[in-house]
Amino acid sequence: MGPPRQAVSIRFRVSIDGQPPRDAHGLDVDEGGNGMVVEPRLHQLIRQPNPIVDRQFEIEFLDPGVETFSFTFG
């Protein structure tokens, strides 16, 4: 993910099964699911602890203009 240009930050929020990720948050997200895109790079959004089970993941961009390139799971 990346912002449309330098010096712009894009806020986002992620959830798992409609809830904040809590202890399943990745390096770029807090326990409440909040994060910020400040530069184009790979972001770790979720890191699900064991046991690994199927979940519904959602991401909501709170500011306009973010560019997304790909999402990987697994």
All heavy atoms as a GROMACS GRO file, in nm:
protein
  584
    1MET      N    1   0.085  -0.117   0.000
    1MET     CA    2   0.000   0.000   0.000
    1MET      C    3   0.089   0.122   0.000
    1MET      O    4   0.201   0.118   0.049
    1MET     CB    5  -0.088   0.005   0.125
    1MET     CG    6  -0.187  -0.108   0.138
    1MET     SD    7  -0.302  -0.089   0.277
    1MET     CE    8  -0.193  -0.102   0.416
    2GLY      N    9   0.036   0.231  -0.050
    2GLY     CA   10   0.112   0.354  -0.048
    2GLY      C   11   0.021   0.475  -0.058
    2GLY      O   12  -0.091   0.467  -0.108
    3PRO      N   13   0.069   0.591  -0.009
    3PRO     CA   14  -0.007   0.715  -0.023
    3PRO      C   15   0.006   0.766  -0.166
    3PRO      O   16   0.097   0.725  -0.240
    3PRO     CB   17   0.060   0.809   0.077
    3PRO     CG   18   0.201   0.761   0.084
    3PRO     CD   19   0.194   0.611   0.064
    4PRO      N   20  -0.082   0.858  -0.208
    4PRO     CA   21  -0.076   0.907  -0.346
    4PRO      C   22   0.049   0.989  -0.376
    4PRO      O   23   0.090   1.000  -0.489
    4PRO     CB   24  -0.203   0.989  -0.360
    4PRO     CG   25  -0.237   1.031  -0.221
    4PRO     CD   26  -0.189   0.919  -0.132
    5ARG      N   27   0.112   1.048  -0.274
    5ARG     CA   28   0.234   1.127  -0.292
    5ARG      C   29   0.305   1.137  -0.158
    5ARG      O   30   0.247   1.108  -0.053
    5ARG     CB   31   0.204   1.264  -0.350
    5ARG     CG   32   0.115   1.350  -0.262
    5ARG     CD   33   0.072   1.479  -0.334
    5ARG     NE   34  -0.012   1.558  -0.251
    5ARG     CZ   35  -0.140   1.536  -0.225
    5ARG    NH1   36  -0.201   1.434  -0.281
    5ARG    NH2   37  -0.209   1.613  -0.146
    6GLN      N   38   0.431   1.180  -0.160
    6GLN     CA   39   0.506   1.193  -0.036
    6GLN      C   40   0.442   1.297   0.055
    6GLN      O   41   0.374   1.388   0.009
    6GLN     CB   42   0.650   1.234  -0.066
    6GLN     CG   43   0.731   1.122  -0.126
    6GLN     CD   44   0.876   1.162  -0.144
    6GLN    OE1   45   0.906   1.278  -0.166
    6GLN    NE2   46   0.964   1.065  -0.133
    7ALA      N   47   0.467   1.285   0.183
    7ALA     CA   48   0.419   1.378   0.286
    7ALA      C   49   0.268   1.370   0.307
    7ALA      O   50   0.209   1.461   0.362
    7ALA     CB   51   0.462   1.521   0.257
    8VAL      N   52   0.206   1.261   0.261
    8VAL     CA   53   0.064   1.238   0.284
    8VAL      C   54   0.050   1.107   0.361
    8VAL      O   55   0.116   1.009   0.328
    8VAL     CB   56  -0.014   1.229   0.151
    8VAL    CG1   57  -0.158   1.189   0.175
    8VAL    CG2   58  -0.008   1.361   0.076
    9SER      N   59  -0.032   1.106   0.463
    9SER     CA   60  -0.059   0.985   0.540
    9SER      C   61  -0.204   0.944   0.522
    9SER      O   62  -0.292   1.030   0.520
    9SER     CB   63  -0.032   1.010   0.689
    9SER     OG   64   0.102   1.044   0.709
   10ILE      N   65  -0.227   0.816   0.508
   10ILE     CA   66  -0.362   0.762   0.491
   10ILE      C   67  -0.392   0.671   0.610
   10ILE      O   68  -0.322   0.573   0.634
   10ILE     CB   69  -0.373   0.681   0.360
   10ILE    CG1   70  -0.326   0.762   0.239
   10ILE    CG2   71  -0.514   0.626   0.343
   10ILE    CD1   72  -0.416   0.876   0.202
   11ARG      N   73  -0.498   0.704   0.684
   11ARG     CA   74  -0.539   0.621   0.798
   11ARG      C   75  -0.626   0.505   0.749
   11ARG      O   76  -0.702   0.520   0.654
   11ARG     CB   77  -0.619   0.703   0.898
   11ARG     CG   78  -0.543   0.818   0.959
   11ARG     CD   79  -0.633   0.908   1.042
   11ARG     NE   80  -0.741   0.961   0.956
   11ARG     CZ   81  -0.868   0.973   0.993
   11ARG    NH1   82  -0.907   0.940   1.115
   11ARG    NH2   83  -0.958   1.020   0.910
   12PHE      N   84  -0.612   0.392   0.817
   12PHE     CA   85  -0.697   0.277   0.786
   12PHE      C   86  -0.728   0.201   0.915
   12PHE      O   87  -0.665   0.221   1.018
   12PHE     CB   88  -0.632   0.184   0.682
   12PHE     CG   89  -0.505   0.118   0.727
   12PHE    CD1   90  -0.508  -0.004   0.791
   12PHE    CD2   91  -0.382   0.178   0.704
   12PHE    CE1   92  -0.391  -0.065   0.833
   12PHE    CE2   93  -0.263   0.117   0.745
   12PHE     CZ   94  -0.268  -0.005   0.809
   13ARG      N   95  -0.827   0.111   0.905
   13ARG     CA   96  -0.866   0.027   1.018
   13ARG      C   97  -0.894  -0.112   0.964
   13ARG      O   98  -0.960  -0.128   0.862
   13ARG     CB   99  -0.991   0.083   1.085
   13ARG     CG  100  -1.034   0.005   1.208
   13ARG     CD  101  -1.158   0.065   1.276
   13ARG     NE  102  -1.145   0.207   1.294
   13ARG     CZ  103  -1.235   0.298   1.254
   13ARG    NH1  104  -1.345   0.259   1.193
   13ARG    NH2  105  -1.215   0.425   1.274
   14VAL      N  106  -0.844  -0.213   1.034
   14VAL     CA  107  -0.871  -0.352   0.996
   14VAL      C  108  -0.952  -0.421   1.106
   14VAL      O  109  -0.948  -0.380   1.223
   14VAL     CB  110  -0.741  -0.431   0.969
   14VAL    CG1  111  -0.665  -0.372   0.852
   14VAL    CG2  112  -0.653  -0.441   1.091
   15SER      N  113  -1.023  -0.525   1.065
   15SER     CA  114  -1.098  -0.605   1.162
   15SER      C  115  -1.095  -0.751   1.120
   15SER      O  116  -1.073  -0.782   1.003
   15SER     CB  117  -1.243  -0.556   1.175
   15SER     OG  118  -1.311  -0.572   1.053
   16ILE      N  119  -1.116  -0.837   1.217
   16ILE     CA  120  -1.128  -0.981   1.194
   16ILE      C  121  -1.263  -1.022   1.251
   16ILE      O  122  -1.291  -0.998   1.368
   16ILE     CB  123  -1.016  -1.060   1.264
   16ILE    CG1  124  -0.880  -1.016   1.214
   16ILE    CG2  125  -1.034  -1.210   1.242
   16ILE    CD1  126  -0.765  -1.080   1.288
   17ASP      N  127  -1.345  -1.081   1.167
   17ASP     CA  128  -1.479  -1.123   1.208
   17ASP      C  129  -1.556  -1.006   1.270
   17ASP      O  130  -1.630  -1.023   1.367
   17ASP     CB  131  -1.473  -1.241   1.305
   17ASP     CG  132  -1.412  -1.365   1.242
   17ASP    OD1  133  -1.421  -1.380   1.118
   17ASP    OD2  134  -1.354  -1.447   1.315
   18GLY      N  135  -1.536  -0.886   1.215
   18GLY     CA  136  -1.610  -0.768   1.260
   18GLY      C  137  -1.558  -0.706   1.389
   18GLY      O  138  -1.618  -0.612   1.440
   19GLN      N  139  -1.447  -0.756   1.442
   19GLN     CA  140  -1.392  -0.708   1.568
   19GLN      C  141  -1.248  -0.660   1.549
   19GLN      O  142  -1.179  -0.705   1.458
   19GLN     CB  143  -1.393  -0.821   1.673
   19GLN     CG  144  -1.529  -0.876   1.702
   19GLN     CD  145  -1.621  -0.772   1.767
   19GLN    OE1  146  -1.578  -0.697   1.852
   19GLN    NE2  147  -1.745  -0.769   1.723
   20PRO      N  148  -1.199  -0.571   1.637
   20PRO     CA  149  -1.057  -0.533   1.631
   20PRO      C  150  -0.969  -0.657   1.644
   20PRO      O  151  -1.007  -0.754   1.711
   20PRO     CB  152  -1.039  -0.441   1.751
   20PRO     CG  153  -1.176  -0.391   1.783
   20PRO     CD  154  -1.270  -0.502   1.744
   21PRO      N  155  -0.851  -0.657   1.584
   21PRO     CA  156  -0.768  -0.777   1.585
   21PRO      C  157  -0.706  -0.814   1.720
   21PRO      O  158  -0.663  -0.926   1.740
   21PRO     CB  159  -0.659  -0.745   1.483
   21PRO     CG  160  -0.654  -0.598   1.475
   21PRO     CD  161  -0.793  -0.551   1.504
   22ARG      N  162  -0.700  -0.720   1.812
   22ARG     CA  163  -0.641  -0.744   1.945
   22ARG      C  164  -0.504  -0.810   1.932
   22ARG      O  165  -0.414  -0.754   1.873
   22ARG     CB  166  -0.736  -0.822   2.034
   22ARG     CG  167  -0.863  -0.745   2.066
   22ARG     CD  168  -0.957  -0.825   2.155
   22ARG     NE  169  -1.087  -0.764   2.164
   22ARG     CZ  170  -1.187  -0.788   2.080
   22ARG    NH1  171  -1.173  -0.872   1.981
   22ARG    NH2  172  -1.304  -0.728   2.096
   23ASP      N  173  -0.485  -0.932   1.987
   23ASP     CA  174  -0.353  -0.995   1.985
   23ASP      C  175  -0.315  -1.052   1.848
   23ASP      O  176  -0.205  -1.104   1.831
   23ASP     CB  177  -0.343  -1.104   2.092
   23ASP     CG  178  -0.440  -1.219   2.073
   23ASP    OD1  179  -0.537  -1.203   1.996
   23ASP    OD2  180  -0.419  -1.325   2.134
   24ALA      N  181  -0.403  -1.042   1.749
   24ALA     CA  182  -0.373  -1.088   1.614
   24ALA      C  183  -0.327  -0.972   1.524
   24ALA      O  184  -0.315  -0.990   1.402
   24ALA     CB  185  -0.495  -1.156   1.552
   25HIS      N  186  -0.300  -0.856   1.582
   25HIS     CA  187  -0.260  -0.742   1.499
   25HIS      C  188  -0.117  -0.763   1.448
   25HIS      O  189  -0.033  -0.824   1.512
   25HIS     CB  190  -0.271  -0.611   1.576
   25HIS     CG  191  -0.170  -0.594   1.685
   25HIS    ND1  192  -0.048  -0.534   1.663
   25HIS    CD2  193  -0.171  -0.629   1.815
   25HIS    CE1  194   0.021  -0.532   1.775
   25HIS    NE2  195  -0.053  -0.591   1.870
   26GLY      N  196  -0.092  -0.710   1.328
   26GLY     CA  197   0.041  -0.716   1.269
   26GLY      C  198   0.127  -0.600   1.315
   26GLY      O  199   0.085  -0.517   1.396
   27LEU      N  200   0.247  -0.592   1.261
   27LEU     CA  201   0.342  -0.488   1.301
   27LEU      C  202   0.295  -0.347   1.268
   27LEU      O  203   0.335  -0.252   1.335
   27LEU     CB  204   0.478  -0.513   1.234
   27LEU     CG  205   0.550  -0.640   1.276
   27LEU    CD1  206   0.676  -0.659   1.193
   27LEU    CD2  207   0.584  -0.636   1.424
   28ASP      N  208   0.212  -0.332   1.166
   28ASP     CA  209   0.170  -0.200   1.120
   28ASP      C  210   0.030  -0.161   1.166
   28ASP      O  211  -0.028  -0.065   1.115
   28ASP     CB  212   0.178  -0.194   0.968
   28ASP     CG  213   0.320  -0.213   0.920
   28ASP    OD1  214   0.406  -0.132   0.959
   28ASP    OD2  215   0.347  -0.310   0.846
   29VAL      N  216  -0.024  -0.233   1.265
   29VAL     CA  217  -0.159  -0.210   1.315
   29VAL      C  218  -0.157  -0.222   1.467
   29VAL      O  219  -0.087  -0.308   1.521
   29VAL     CB  220  -0.257  -0.315   1.255
   29VAL    CG1  221  -0.396  -0.299   1.310
   29VAL    CG2  222  -0.259  -0.307   1.104
   30ASP      N  223  -0.232  -0.137   1.536
   30ASP     CA  224  -0.240  -0.152   1.681
   30ASP      C  225  -0.349  -0.252   1.718
   30ASP      O  226  -0.419  -0.305   1.632
   30ASP     CB  227  -0.259  -0.016   1.750
   30ASP     CG  228  -0.393   0.051   1.721
   30ASP    OD1  229  -0.488  -0.014   1.674
   30ASP    OD2  230  -0.402   0.173   1.746
   31GLU      N  231  -0.365  -0.280   1.846
   31GLU     CA  232  -0.464  -0.379   1.892
   31GLU      C  233  -0.607  -0.343   1.854
   31GLU      O  234  -0.692  -0.429   1.841
   31GLU     CB  235  -0.453  -0.397   2.042
   31GLU     CG  236  -0.327  -0.468   2.085
   31GLU     CD  237  -0.318  -0.489   2.235
   31GLU    OE1  238  -0.402  -0.435   2.309
   31GLU    OE2  239  -0.226  -0.560   2.278
   32GLY      N  240  -0.633  -0.213   1.837
   32GLY     CA  241  -0.766  -0.168   1.796
   32GLY      C  242  -0.789  -0.177   1.647
   32GLY      O  243  -0.898  -0.147   1.599
   33GLY      N  244  -0.686  -0.216   1.571
   33GLY     CA  245  -0.699  -0.230   1.427
   33GLY      C  246  -0.661  -0.106   1.348
   33GLY      O  247  -0.680  -0.102   1.228
   34ASN      N  248  -0.607  -0.005   1.415
   34ASN     CA  249  -0.574   0.121   1.348
   34ASN      C  250  -0.432   0.121   1.295
   34ASN      O  251  -0.340   0.073   1.361
   34ASN     CB  252  -0.590   0.237   1.447
   34ASN     CG  253  -0.730   0.243   1.500
   34ASN    OD1  254  -0.825   0.264   1.426
   34ASN    ND2  255  -0.746   0.222   1.629
   35GLY      N  256  -0.416   0.177   1.175
   35GLY     CA  257  -0.285   0.189   1.115
   35GLY      C  258  -0.279   0.309   1.024
   35GLY      O  259  -0.378   0.379   1.003
   36MET      N  260  -0.159   0.335   0.970
   36MET     CA  261  -0.140   0.449   0.883
   36MET      C  262  -0.041   0.413   0.772
   36MET      O  263   0.063   0.352   0.798
   36MET     CB  264  -0.087   0.567   0.963
   36MET     CG  265  -0.086   0.695   0.885
   36MET     SD  266  -0.054   0.838   0.991
   36MET     CE  267  -0.198   0.836   1.094
   37VAL      N  268  -0.076   0.449   0.650
   37VAL     CA  269   0.012   0.432   0.535
   37VAL      C  270   0.087   0.563   0.516
   37VAL      O  271   0.025   0.668   0.497
   37VAL     CB  272  -0.069   0.399   0.408
   37VAL    CG1  273   0.021   0.390   0.287
   37VAL    CG2  274  -0.149   0.272   0.426
   38VAL      N  275   0.220   0.558   0.526
   38VAL     CA  276   0.299   0.681   0.511
   38VAL      C  277   0.400   0.671   0.396
   38VAL      O  278   0.456   0.772   0.355
   38VAL     CB  279   0.373   0.719   0.642
   38VAL    CG1  280   0.272   0.752   0.751
   38VAL    CG2  281   0.465   0.609   0.687
   39GLU      N  282   0.424   0.548   0.350
   39GLU     CA  283   0.516   0.528   0.238
   39GLU      C  284   0.476   0.402   0.164
   39GLU      O  285   0.413   0.312   0.224
   39GLU     CB  286   0.660   0.515   0.288
   39GLU     CG  287   0.681   0.395   0.377
   39GLU     CD  288   0.822   0.385   0.431
   39GLU    OE1  289   0.914   0.439   0.367
   39GLU    OE2  290   0.840   0.323   0.536
   40PRO      N  291   0.508   0.391   0.036
   40PRO     CA  292   0.472   0.270  -0.037
   40PRO      C  293   0.562   0.154   0.005
   40PRO      O  294   0.684   0.162  -0.004
   40PRO     CB  295   0.495   0.307  -0.184
   40PRO     CG  296   0.577   0.430  -0.184
   40PRO     CD  297   0.566   0.493  -0.050
   41ARG      N  298   0.501   0.049   0.059
   41ARG     CA  299   0.574  -0.070   0.101
   41ARG      C  300   0.475  -0.179   0.139
   41ARG      O  301   0.354  -0.156   0.144
   41ARG     CB  302   0.666  -0.040   0.218
   41ARG     CG  303   0.592  -0.002   0.347
   41ARG     CD  304   0.693   0.024   0.459
   41ARG     NE  305   0.627   0.061   0.580
   41ARG     CZ  306   0.576  -0.024   0.670
   41ARG    NH1  307   0.581  -0.153   0.649
   41ARG    NH2  308   0.518   0.020   0.779
   42LEU      N  309   0.528  -0.296   0.169
   42LEU     CA  310   0.447  -0.407   0.219
   42LEU      C  311   0.415  -0.380   0.366
   42LEU      O  312   0.504  -0.345   0.443
   42LEU     CB  313   0.525  -0.538   0.205
   42LEU     CG  314   0.456  -0.665   0.251
   42LEU    CD1  315   0.336  -0.694   0.162
   42LEU    CD2  316   0.555  -0.780   0.247
   43HIS      N  317   0.290  -0.393   0.404
   43HIS     CA  318   0.246  -0.372   0.543
   43HIS      C  319   0.197  -0.503   0.602
   43HIS      O  320   0.124  -0.576   0.536
   43HIS     CB  321   0.132  -0.270   0.548
   43HIS     CG  322   0.173  -0.132   0.511
   43HIS    ND1  323   0.199  -0.095   0.382
   43HIS    CD2  324   0.195  -0.023   0.588
   43HIS    CE1  325   0.234   0.033   0.380
   43HIS    NE2  326   0.232   0.078   0.503
   44GLN      N  327   0.236  -0.531   0.725
   44GLN     CA  328   0.186  -0.650   0.794
   44GLN      C  329   0.065  -0.607   0.877
   44GLN      O  330   0.078  -0.536   0.976
   44GLN     CB  331   0.292  -0.712   0.886
   44GLN     CG  332   0.244  -0.841   0.947
   44GLN     CD  333   0.342  -0.894   1.049
   44GLN    OE1  334   0.354  -0.836   1.156
   44GLN    NE2  335   0.410  -1.003   1.015
   45LEU      N  336  -0.054  -0.649   0.834
   45LEU     CA  337  -0.179  -0.605   0.897
   45LEU      C  338  -0.226  -0.702   1.005
   45LEU      O  339  -0.275  -0.659   1.110
   45LEU     CB  340  -0.287  -0.589   0.791
   45LEU     CG  341  -0.250  -0.496   0.675
   45LEU    CD1  342  -0.365  -0.490   0.575
   45LEU    CD2  343  -0.212  -0.358   0.725
   46ILE      N  344  -0.217  -0.830   0.980
   46ILE     CA  345  -0.266  -0.933   1.072
   46ILE      C  346  -0.158  -1.039   1.090
   46ILE      O  347  -0.092  -1.079   0.994
   46ILE     CB  348  -0.395  -1.000   1.017
   46ILE    CG1  349  -0.506  -0.898   0.998
   46ILE    CG2  350  -0.439  -1.116   1.108
   46ILE    CD1  351  -0.556  -0.833   1.124
   47ARG      N  352  -0.143  -1.084   1.211
   47ARG     CA  353  -0.055  -1.199   1.240
   47ARG      C  354  -0.131  -1.286   1.340
   47ARG      O  355  -0.122  -1.267   1.461
   47ARG     CB  356   0.077  -1.153   1.297
   47ARG     CG  357   0.172  -1.267   1.316
   47ARG     CD  358   0.315  -1.221   1.294
   47ARG     NE  359   0.406  -1.332   1.304
   47ARG     CZ  360   0.460  -1.392   1.201
   47ARG    NH1  361   0.433  -1.352   1.080
   47ARG    NH2  362   0.542  -1.493   1.218
   48GLN      N  363  -0.210  -1.377   1.287
   48GLN     CA  364  -0.300  -1.458   1.369
   48GLN      C  365  -0.222  -1.561   1.449
   48GLN      O  366  -0.147  -1.640   1.393
   48GLN     CB  367  -0.402  -1.527   1.278
   48GLN     CG  368  -0.508  -1.602   1.354
   48GLN     CD  369  -0.613  -1.658   1.260
   48GLN    OE1  370  -0.651  -1.595   1.164
   48GLN    NE2  371  -0.661  -1.776   1.290
   49PRO      N  372  -0.239  -1.563   1.582
   49PRO     CA  373  -0.172  -1.666   1.663
   49PRO      C  374  -0.241  -1.801   1.646
   49PRO      O  375  -0.354  -1.808   1.598
   49PRO     CB  376  -0.187  -1.613   1.806
   49PRO     CG  377  -0.310  -1.528   1.802
   49PRO     CD  378  -0.317  -1.470   1.663
   50ASN      N  379  -0.172  -1.906   1.686
   50ASN     CA  380  -0.231  -2.041   1.678
   50ASN      C  381  -0.348  -2.053   1.773
   50ASN      O  382  -0.348  -1.988   1.877
   50ASN     CB  383  -0.125  -2.146   1.711
   50ASN     CG  384  -0.025  -2.160   1.599
   50ASN    OD1  385  -0.058  -2.140   1.483
   50ASN    ND2  386   0.098  -2.192   1.633
   51PRO      N  387  -0.447  -2.132   1.744
   51PRO     CA  388  -0.462  -2.210   1.622
   51PRO      C  389  -0.510  -2.122   1.506
   51PRO      O  390  -0.587  -2.027   1.528
   51PRO     CB  391  -0.567  -2.314   1.658
   51PRO     CG  392  -0.653  -2.245   1.759
   51PRO     CD  393  -0.558  -2.155   1.837
   52ILE      N  394  -0.466  -2.150   1.386
   52ILE     CA  395  -0.506  -2.077   1.267
   52ILE      C  396  -0.639  -2.133   1.219
   52ILE      O  397  -0.652  -2.252   1.195
   52ILE     CB  398  -0.400  -2.089   1.155
   52ILE    CG1  399  -0.263  -2.044   1.205
   52ILE    CG2  400  -0.443  -2.012   1.032
   52ILE    CD1  401  -0.255  -1.901   1.251
   53VAL      N  402  -0.738  -2.046   1.209
   53VAL     CA  403  -0.870  -2.085   1.160
   53VAL      C  404  -0.917  -1.984   1.057
   53VAL      O  405  -0.861  -1.875   1.046
   53VAL     CB  406  -0.972  -2.094   1.277
   53VAL    CG1  407  -0.932  -2.202   1.377
   53VAL    CG2  408  -0.987  -1.960   1.347
   54ASP      N  409  -1.018  -2.020   0.980
   54ASP     CA  410  -1.073  -1.928   0.880
   54ASP      C  411  -1.136  -1.808   0.949
   54ASP      O  412  -1.206  -1.823   1.050
   54ASP     CB  413  -1.179  -1.997   0.795
   54ASP     CG  414  -1.120  -2.098   0.699
   54ASP    OD1  415  -0.997  -2.090   0.672
   54ASP    OD2  416  -1.195  -2.184   0.649
   55ARG      N  417  -1.111  -1.690   0.895
   55ARG     CA  418  -1.164  -1.565   0.949
   55ARG      C  419  -1.209  -1.476   0.835
   55ARG      O  420  -1.165  -1.492   0.721
   55ARG     CB  421  -1.056  -1.488   1.027
   55ARG     CG  422  -0.990  -1.563   1.138
   55ARG     CD  423  -1.078  -1.567   1.257
   55ARG     NE  424  -1.007  -1.634   1.366
   55ARG     CZ  425  -1.035  -1.617   1.490
   55ARG    NH1  426  -1.133  -1.537   1.526
   55ARG    NH2  427  -0.968  -1.682   1.583
   56GLN      N  428  -1.292  -1.377   0.865
   56GLN     CA  429  -1.327  -1.274   0.768
   56GLN      C  430  -1.245  -1.150   0.800
   56GLN      O  431  -1.252  -1.096   0.911
   56GLN     CB  432  -1.475  -1.239   0.773
   56GLN     CG  433  -1.511  -1.132   0.673
   56GLN     CD  434  -1.659  -1.102   0.671
   56GLN    OE1  435  -1.741  -1.183   0.711
   56GLN    NE2  436  -1.692  -0.984   0.624
   57PHE      N  437  -1.164  -1.105   0.705
   57PHE     CA  438  -1.079  -0.988   0.720
   57PHE      C  439  -1.141  -0.871   0.646
   57PHE      O  440  -1.191  -0.887   0.534
   57PHE     CB  441  -0.940  -1.019   0.661
   57PHE     CG  442  -0.855  -0.898   0.643
   57PHE    CD1  443  -0.788  -0.844   0.751
   57PHE    CD2  444  -0.841  -0.837   0.520
   57PHE    CE1  445  -0.708  -0.731   0.736
   57PHE    CE2  446  -0.762  -0.726   0.503
   57PHE     CZ  447  -0.696  -0.673   0.612
   58GLU      N  448  -1.140  -0.754   0.708
   58GLU     CA  449  -1.188  -0.633   0.643
   58GLU      C  450  -1.087  -0.521   0.665
   58GLU      O  451  -1.024  -0.513   0.770
   58GLU     CB  452  -1.323  -0.589   0.701
   58GLU     CG  453  -1.436  -0.686   0.673
   58GLU     CD  454  -1.568  -0.638   0.731
   58GLU    OE1  455  -1.599  -0.518   0.717
   58GLU    OE2  456  -1.635  -0.720   0.793
   59ILE      N  457  -1.072  -0.435   0.564
   59ILE     CA  458  -0.991  -0.315   0.577
   59ILE      C  459  -1.075  -0.197   0.531
   59ILE      O  460  -1.144  -0.204   0.429
   59ILE     CB  461  -0.858  -0.326   0.498
   59ILE    CG1  462  -0.773  -0.202   0.522
   59ILE    CG2  463  -0.883  -0.349   0.350
   59ILE    CD1  464  -0.630  -0.215   0.475
   60GLU      N  465  -1.074  -0.091   0.610
   60GLU     CA  466  -1.148   0.031   0.580
   60GLU      C  467  -1.048   0.146   0.573
   60GLU      O  468  -0.973   0.169   0.668
   60GLU     CB  469  -1.251   0.058   0.689
   60GLU     CG  470  -1.325   0.187   0.673
   60GLU     CD  471  -1.418   0.216   0.789
   60GLU    OE1  472  -1.413   0.146   0.892
   60GLU    OE2  473  -1.497   0.310   0.776
   61PHE      N  474  -1.044   0.215   0.460
   61PHE     CA  475  -0.957   0.331   0.446
   61PHE      C  476  -1.033   0.454   0.493
   61PHE      O  477  -1.141   0.484   0.443
   61PHE     CB  478  -0.909   0.344   0.302
   61PHE     CG  479  -0.821   0.229   0.262
   61PHE    CD1  480  -0.870   0.126   0.184
   61PHE    CD2  481  -0.690   0.221   0.307
   61PHE    CE1  482  -0.791   0.018   0.150
   61PHE    CE2  483  -0.610   0.114   0.273
   61PHE     CZ  484  -0.660   0.013   0.194
   62LEU      N  485  -0.978   0.525   0.590
   62LEU     CA  486  -1.046   0.638   0.652
   62LEU      C  487  -1.016   0.770   0.583
   62LEU      O  488  -1.081   0.871   0.612
   62LEU     CB  489  -1.007   0.646   0.800
   62LEU     CG  490  -1.033   0.516   0.879
   62LEU    CD1  491  -0.978   0.528   1.020
   62LEU    CD2  492  -1.181   0.484   0.880
   63ASP      N  493  -0.919   0.771   0.494
   63ASP     CA  494  -0.883   0.889   0.415
   63ASP      C  495  -0.877   0.847   0.269
   63ASP      O  496  -0.844   0.732   0.239
   63ASP     CB  497  -0.747   0.944   0.459
   63ASP     CG  498  -0.746   0.988   0.605
   63ASP    OD1  499  -0.835   1.066   0.644
   63ASP    OD2  500  -0.659   0.942   0.680
   64PRO      N  501  -0.906   0.939   0.177
   64PRO     CA  502  -0.902   0.904   0.035
   64PRO      C  503  -0.759   0.900  -0.020
   64PRO      O  504  -0.668   0.959   0.038
   64PRO     CB  505  -0.982   1.018  -0.030
   64PRO     CG  506  -0.960   1.135   0.061
   64PRO     CD  507  -0.952   1.076   0.201
   65GLY      N  508  -0.743   0.828  -0.130
   65GLY     CA  509  -0.621   0.837  -0.207
   65GLY      C  510  -0.522   0.725  -0.194
   65GLY      O  511  -0.420   0.727  -0.261
   66VAL      N  512  -0.546   0.626  -0.111
   66VAL     CA  513  -0.448   0.519  -0.094
   66VAL      C  514  -0.438   0.436  -0.223
   66VAL      O  515  -0.534   0.423  -0.297
   66VAL     CB  516  -0.484   0.427   0.026
   66VAL    CG1  517  -0.606   0.343  -0.004
   66VAL    CG2  518  -0.366   0.342   0.067
   67GLU      N  519  -0.319   0.386  -0.248
   67GLU     CA  520  -0.297   0.297  -0.360
   67GLU      C  521  -0.264   0.158  -0.304
   67GLU      O  522  -0.178   0.147  -0.216
   67GLU     CB  523  -0.182   0.346  -0.446
   67GLU     CG  524  -0.209   0.481  -0.508
   67GLU     CD  525  -0.090   0.537  -0.586
   67GLU    OE1  526   0.024   0.488  -0.566
   67GLU    OE2  527  -0.112   0.630  -0.664
   68THR      N  528  -0.334   0.057  -0.349
   68THR     CA  529  -0.306  -0.079  -0.305
   68THR      C  530  -0.263  -0.160  -0.426
   68THR      O  531  -0.314  -0.141  -0.537
   68THR     CB  532  -0.428  -0.145  -0.239
   68THR    OG1  533  -0.538  -0.144  -0.331
   68THR    CG2  534  -0.469  -0.072  -0.113
   69PHE      N  535  -0.169  -0.249  -0.405
   69PHE     CA  536  -0.112  -0.324  -0.515
   69PHE      C  537  -0.146  -0.473  -0.506
   69PHE      O  538  -0.178  -0.534  -0.604
   69PHE     CB  539   0.039  -0.302  -0.522
   69PHE     CG  540   0.074  -0.155  -0.532
   69PHE    CD1  541   0.115  -0.086  -0.421
   69PHE    CD2  542   0.061  -0.089  -0.653
   69PHE    CE1  543   0.144   0.049  -0.431
   69PHE    CE2  544   0.091   0.046  -0.663
   69PHE     CZ  545   0.132   0.115  -0.552
   70SER      N  546  -0.135  -0.530  -0.389
   70SER     CA  547  -0.172  -0.671  -0.373
   70SER      C  548  -0.188  -0.702  -0.225
   70SER      O  549  -0.133  -0.636  -0.138
   70SER     CB  550  -0.066  -0.764  -0.433
   70SER     OG  551   0.049  -0.766  -0.354
   71PHE      N  552  -0.267  -0.804  -0.198
   71PHE     CA  553  -0.285  -0.856  -0.064
   71PHE      C  554  -0.248  -1.003  -0.067
   71PHE      O  555  -0.284  -1.075  -0.160
   71PHE     CB  556  -0.431  -0.841  -0.018
   71PHE     CG  557  -0.469  -0.701   0.015
   71PHE    CD1  558  -0.516  -0.616  -0.082
   71PHE    CD2  559  -0.456  -0.653   0.145
   71PHE    CE1  560  -0.552  -0.485  -0.051
   71PHE    CE2  561  -0.491  -0.523   0.177
   71PHE     CZ  562  -0.538  -0.440   0.079
   72THR      N  563  -0.172  -1.049   0.032
   72THR     CA  564  -0.138  -1.190   0.041
   72THR      C  565  -0.188  -1.245   0.173
   72THR      O  566  -0.195  -1.174   0.272
   72THR     CB  567   0.014  -1.213   0.030
   72THR    OG1  568   0.079  -1.148   0.138
   72THR    CG2  569   0.067  -1.161  -0.104
   73PHE      N  570  -0.224  -1.371   0.172
   73PHE     CA  571  -0.272  -1.439   0.290
   73PHE      C  572  -0.198  -1.571   0.301
   73PHE      O  573  -0.175  -1.638   0.202
   73PHE     CB  574  -0.423  -1.466   0.279
   73PHE     CG  575  -0.505  -1.342   0.265
   73PHE    CD1  576  -0.533  -1.289   0.140
   73PHE    CD2  577  -0.552  -1.275   0.376
   73PHE    CE1  578  -0.608  -1.174   0.126
   73PHE    CE2  579  -0.627  -1.159   0.363
   73PHE     CZ  580  -0.655  -1.109   0.237
   74GLY      N  581  -0.163  -1.606   0.423
   74GLY     CA  582  -0.103  -1.737   0.442
   74GLY      C  583   0.042  -1.734   0.473
   74GLY      O  584   0.112  -1.646   0.479
   0.00000   0.00000   0.00000
